Amino acid sequence: MLKQLYVNIPFTEVLTQMPAYAKFLKKILSSKRKLKEMKVVKLNAHCSSILQNKFPEKCGDPRSFTIPCSLSSENFDKALCNSGASINLMSLSVFKKLEGELGVIKYVPVSLQLADQTTIIPEGIIEDILVRVDKFIFLVEFIVVNVEENKEVPLILGRLFLYTGWAILDIYERKLILRVRNEKVVFQMKRMMKYPCDEASAYVCLKLDVVGELAEQHKLDKLVGDSLERCISQSSTTEDEDLKIKKEVEALKMRTRW
């Protein structure tokens, strides 16, 4: 019994057998069909914001806020200002560097929960430490923790310090402002990022410059043994400022005479 039947008919033949459809299709292809009345489509607030591009510009990571400070005789180029920390932290190694200048560690019955959810018992607390930040001096309490010292950021100043210094964190402008009464100090984070974080790295380029200059002065004497070849490679004229080259040129002239 026959269930299905497929018949292939050319498209042009179908159009000839459907005059009304052919006229309709011809109007569409010739762009002569007129549009009907426009309708207003109401969009929700989310779609409207996307179409009108009302979203603020997407920015990258502004990095952390660090400031220079001094404790007793020790200077720290970068102390992390962390508004997420409720206390001020100092590693035990930093305390030992200043041992005898910061007083005695007092025991406190507290435990600290770190970002990885681990818990540690601090060594104790040191109170009333004078911290100099630019022209301001603050009284700060530090919790001393026996952890590995971060060479780049050895101190963490938490909300207690920021609250004491009437701090303003401008994330977009990358500014940190500390205020005491009618005076204020502004730290530009963009400018501070351009400088090296430690004293050793600040002299690397200078050392390379000195080595390059010394190598340039002595390389010809060590590598080129022949006097004539050295004179030619060092200078193309006899009126050179190097007295050693002048003497070698005069010696060569005397040899040619004999």
Secondary structure, DSSP 8 states (H G I E B T S, - for coil): ----------HHHHHHH-HHHHHHHHHHHTT-------------HHHHHHHTT-S----------EEEEEETTEEEEEEEE-TT-SS-EEEHHHHHHTTTTS---B-----EE-TTS-EE---EEEEEEEEEETTEEEEEEEEEE-S---SS--EEE-HHHHHHTT-EEETTTTEEEEEETTEEEEEEHHHHTTS-SSTGGGGHHHHHHHHHHHHHHHHHHHH---HHHHHHHH-SSS--S-HHHHHHHHHHHHHHH-
